[in-house]
Amino acid sequence: MAEDSDLEKTEQPSQRRLDQAREKGQVARSRELSTFTVLMAGGGTLWFMGSTFTQHLVGLLRNGLTLDQEMAYNTSLIIPRLHDIALDALITFSPLLLAVMIAAAFSPLLLNGWLFSTEALQPQFSRMNPASGIARMFSTNALVELAKAIGKSILVGGVAAWVIWHNKDAVMALGTQSVTAAIPQAGHLIGASFMVIVGAMLLIVAIDVPFQLWSHNKQLKMTKEEVRQESRETEGDPMVKGRIRSLQREAARRRMMAAIPTADVVVTNPTHYSVALKYSETGMRAPVVVAKGSHLLALRIREIAQENHVPILEAPPLARALHKHTDLGESIPEALYTAVAEVLAYIYQLRRYEKQGGVRPQEPVELPVPTELDPAAAITVA
């Protein structure tokens, strides 16, 4: 059962899978959105420039149907005349063609943004498999497309019937007007009716776009095994990563242990924490933590310090504060400057005593460690 669940596509597609699909040209597409955009661009242009188009169309018809005496006796002039009329027609309707071309080119950007992929141009011979073709004919997507086609026919046909019925008086009135006045009026009427009919497709678009996004996301869903495989490919095998981290920790620990003999003092809890400090008047702004640890590691730090004659001072609040608020290689916090300065002053006096003799210095007690930096004190106060 566990193996079956691992093979089910229940996981959302990762960003890497989405990017790979996009590189292959596999993105959500809505033909209804593109069709609606193109038709609206064409219809809007007809609506706003309908009068201009019809006036130019009237002029083109008048020029095309007018023949002078020279052209009637010289047929070689007809071809240049047709060329001029065709060029005028192209220039007249160029705004409509330009609007449709722009809408067709940029309508896909509304859903997916800019996308250029050469993989989509490569032949896929698997699509020539008849079995796959029959399966696609009876797939869920094919049924949805059939339902959309039926819905569009009913919706657009119903709206078109309503528009025609609503404007029947205006259409009948065109017959009572002169040709010069009727053609512009007819152009405006056709443009407005076209916009209303195409506008009805907005309902189809509002249904199709979310469905295409959902369908695309469903196709890219991943199984649990695919998620694990991708994790291994992108982040590396967890076992290998764990081994690398273990080796890194071990190397860091060896470097830390090697730095203990160079420390000036080891501050202890005395049994739970050990922190080794080093300070040099040249090159150091403040004392630096060269080693720290708790429990067994703290014991090992003390052993190495004893073997190398590094002074050890029991100062539980300071040891806890240093262990909690500093990392290896970092300077101590400013709030602990005074306490550490007293410790270092004691260490320097102890070294002078060991070399020159005299009165043994007393270990500092009740070091000025802020309560908020001592974890034990904070717990007691709480």
N, C-alpha and C positions, 0 to 999 in steps of 0.2 A: 504493500500500500504506500509506503514511504517513497519507493522508487517511482510509482505512478504519479504521486503528487509532485515530485521533482521534475517530471516531464510535462506537467501542465503549465501553460503560459498564464501565470497568475500575477507576475511581477510587472510593475510599470517599467517602460523602457528607460534605460539610463541615458544620460546626456551623450555618452560616447556612441551608443547605438543610434540615437537620433542624428548625430553628426555624420556617422557613416552612411546612414540612409539618405541624408541630404546630399552627400557627396556623389551618391549614385543616382541622384535625381528622383528619389522616392520621397515625395512630399504630398501632403494633402492637397487635392485639386477639386475645385468645384466648377464644372462646366456651366452650371446655372448662373453662378456669379459672373463668369466671363461673358456669357450671352446677355445677361441683364445689363452689364456695364456697356457693352457695345451698342445694344439697342437703345439704351437711354441716351448715350452720346449722340447717336444718329437722330433719334427722335427729338432731343433737345435742340440740336442744330436746325432741324427742319422747322421746329416750332418758332424759334427766335429769328430765323432767317427765311422763313417760308415766303413772306411777301417779296423779299429780294429775289429769291430763287424763281418765283413765278413770273415776276416782271422780266427777268432775264430770259426765262423760258418763252414768254410771249414774243420777245424780240427775236429769239433764235428761230421760232416758228415762222415769224413774219419774213425774216431774211431768207429762210430756207425755202419758203414757198413762193418767193418773189423771183421771177425770171425776167431779165431785161432782154431787149431785142438782140443785142450782140451775143449774149450767152445762148439764145435760142438758135442762132445760126452758126455758132462756134462751140461745138460740144467739148473741145479741149479745155474750155474755161470752167467746166463743171467740177472737175477734180480739185483744182485749187480752191474753188468756192466751198466744196464739202470739207476740205482741210481746214479752212478758216472757221467754218461753223463748228467743227468738232473741237478745235482748239479753244474757241470761245466757251463751248459747253464744259470742257474740262476745267477751265479757269473759273467758271461760274460755280461749279459744284465742288471745287477743290476744298473749301472749308468743311463740307460734309465728309469728303473722303479723308481729310486730315484728322478730323475728330474721331472717325471710326477707327482709323489706323492707330491713333494714340491710345484709344480705349482698349483695342485688341492687344497692344503691346504691353500696357501697364496694368491691365486687370488682374493678371496672375500675381502681381506684387502685393495686391491687397490682402492676400491670404498667406503668402510664404516669403515675401520680400524678394530681393534679387537673388537669382540662382542660375548658375551656368555649370552644366555637367556634360562632359563628353561621353560618359558611360551610358547615358540615356540614348545616345545615337548608335551604340554598338548593337549588331544583330543578336537577337535571342532566339535560337533555334528551338528552344523548349516551347515557345508559343505556337510552333507549327504542329505540335502534338494534338491530334484530333480528340483524344480522350480529355486532355486538359481544356480544350475549347468547349466540349460538351459540358464539362463540369462548370466552367464559367457561365455558360448559358443558363444553368439552373442554380447558380449560387445565390446567396443572400443579396449580394450587390446587384445582380441582374434583376432580381425581384424588386429591389428598391428602385432601380432605374425604370422598370415597367410601371411601378406605382407613380413615380414622378411624371412620366410621360402622360399617363391617364389623368393625373391631377392637373397637369398643365393644360391639357386639352379642354378639360371641363372648366377650369378657372378662366383661362384666356378666352375660350369660346363664349362663356357666360358674360364676361365683362364686355367683349366685343359686341355681343347682341344688345346689351344694355346701352352701350355708347351709340350704336346705330339707331336704336329706338328713341333715345333721348335727343338725338340731333336730326331726326327725320324731317322736321319742319325746315331746319337750316339747309339740308340737302335739297329739299324740294324747291326752296327759294332760289337756289342757284340757277334754275331753269328760267327764271324771270329776269335775270340780270344779263347785262351785256358780257361778251366774252372777256373784254379787258377787265371788267370788275369781278367777274365770276372766278377767273383763274386764281388771282391772289386770295380771294375768300376761300376757295376750295383748298389751296395750299395750307392756309392757317388752320382750317377745319381738320384736314388730314393729320397735320402735325400734332394738334391738341388731342385728337382721338388716339393717335398712335402712342402718345405719352401716357394716357390713362390706361390703355390696354397693356402696355409694357410695365407700367407701375404695378399692375396686379401680380406680376411675376415676383415682386419683392417678397411675397409670402412664401413662394417656392424657395427663394434664395435663403430666407430666414430658417427654413427647415433643412435645406441641403448642406449649408456650411457647417453647422454643428455636427451633422451626421458624418460628413467627410472627415472632420477632425477626429471624431470618435472612432470611425472605421480605421483611419490611419494609425491611431494610437493602439487600437486592438491588434492590428497586424504586426506591430513592432514589439508587442509585449514579450517578456522573456520568462523562461523557466528558471526555477531556483538554481539548477545546475549551470545555466548560462550566466546567471549573476555571479556565481562563485568562480566560474572560468574567467569571466571578464575581470573580476577582482584580482585573480592571480596574474592575469596578463598586464594589468595596469599598475598594480601595487606590488606584485611579486608574491611568491608562495608564502603563506603565513609561517610555515615551519622554517623556511630559509630566512625570512625576516626576523623571526624570533632568535634564530641562531646568530644572525649578524648582530642583533641588539645585545645578546649575551656576550659575544666576543668584544663588542665595544665597551660594555660595562666592565668586563674583566680587564681590558687594556687601561681604561680610566682608573680602575682601582689600583693597578700596578703602578701607574704614574703617581697616584696619590700617595701610596705607601713609600715610593722612592723619594717623595718630597718631605716626608716627616723628619728625617735627620737634619734638614736645613731649617726647621722651624725654630722659633725662639722660645715658645712655650706651648704646652698642651693643657687646655682648660677642660676639666672633667666634672661629671655630675655628682658622684664619682663613678657610678656603675652603669648608668644608662647612656650617657652621651660623652663624646670626646671631640674636641675641636682644636686643631693645631693652627697657631697663628705665627706669621712671620712679618717682620717690619724692618725696613732699611731707610735710613734718612735720605739716601740718594735714590731717586727713581720711584718712590712710593709716596703717595699722598696720605695714605692711612694704612694700618695693618691689614694684611690680606689673609684669608682663610686658605690654607694649603691642603688641609685634610679634615674630614669630619665623618662621623659615623655613630651608630647606636648599637647597643647590646654587644654582640660578638665582635662586630667591626670596631666598636669603641674600645673593647678590651685589646684587640690586636694593635690599635693605634697606640695605646698606652705601653704595650710590650715593646714595640719598635722604638718608642720614645725612651724607655728605660735602657734599652740596649745601646742607644746612641747618646745617652746622657743628656737628653732634652728635658728641661725642667717640667714637672707636672704640678699643676695647681688645682686643688678642689675648690670650685666656685660654682655650685649648682645653678643659681639663677642666671649667671652669665653664660654658662655652658648651654643651658636650655635656650636662652635668647639667641646666641650665636648659631646654634644648630637650626633653629626655626627660621631665622630671618636672613641667612646668608647662604650663598652657593660657593662651590669650589672656584678659586681664582678671583672672587669678588672681595672688594673692600668692606670692612665692617660698617654698619649703619652709623650715622653721625650721633644718634642718641646713645651709643655705647662707647663713644670716644673716651669719656672720662673714666669709665670703669676699666677699659682696656689699658688706658694710660697708667693707672695705678698698678695694674698687673705687670706691665712692662717695666715700670720703675722698680718694682720689687725684684724682677728677674735680673735687672742690671745690678742692683745692690747685692743680690745673691751671688752673681758671678764675681764681683769684686771681693766679696767675703771669701769665696773659694780660692781666689788667687792670692789675696793679701792677708786674709785672716781678720781678726777683730771681732766685733759683736755681730752675731748672726741676725739678719733682718727678720722682722716678724711678717708672717703672711698676712696679706690684706683680708679683712673681714667686712661684711656688710657693704659690698661694692654697690655703687649707685646705678643699679639696673632699673630702668623704667618699668613700672608694673604692667603696662600694656604690651611690652615686648617679652615678658616671661609667661609662657603658656600655662605653667602651673599656677602662678598668681592670678592669671585671668580666670581660670576655672574656679579657684577659691572664691574670688569676688563674685562670680556669677552665681 
